[in-house]
C-alpha cells in the first residue's frame, strides 16, 4: 500500500517505508540470532553427536 502511494506521488510514503524497513531490521535481528543458534545446534547434534561447539571438543 505505501509503495503504491509512493508511486502515485506521495513522497512521504517512501519515508514511512524506509522507517518501517529500518524498524524491521532492528527488531528482527534478535530473532535471526536465535534462529541461527538453533540451526547451528541442530546441525552439530545431527552430524557431530557428542560434539560441543562451545568447548570445541567431544564430550
C-alpha positions, 0 to 999 in steps of 0.5 A: 500500500505505501509503495503504491502511494509512493508511486502515485506521488506521495513522497512521504510514503517512501519515508514511512517505508524506509522507517518501517524497513529500518524498524524491521531490521532492528527488531528482527535481528534478535530473532535471526540470532536465535534462529541461527543458534538453533540451526547451528545446534541442530546441525552439530547434534545431527552430524557431530553427536557428542560434539560441543561447539562451545568447548570445541571438543567431544564430550 
